[in-house]
């Protein structure tokens, strides 16, 4: 029984790591309070499954943030 629990826990942690890494561009944009965070999240969700869309969202999330004065 403990073997199946450990296997299930490892699978859950692996899946959690994949989900967090997939949504990392959107999370970075939200944490940085990027002025285009909604658009970055939309790009990440809609085109993140393509490597090019994910890389584009990541680069965009790391661009300069405009501060409101």
Phi, psi and omega in degrees: 000320181293330178294319179288328177293316180295319177297318178294320179295319179294320178295318178297315179296321177296317178295320178297318178295321178295317180295315180296318179291325178296318182267011182300323176300318179292320179294319178297316180298318179293317181292328179275356184055048179295140182291346178244031186297326179293318179292323178295317178296321178296316177298318180297316182288317186279323184238008181295335180292338171273138183300323180296319178295321179293317179295319177298317178294322179295313179298317180297321181291340180264000179286171184301143180259129176277127178266140176276130180268000000 
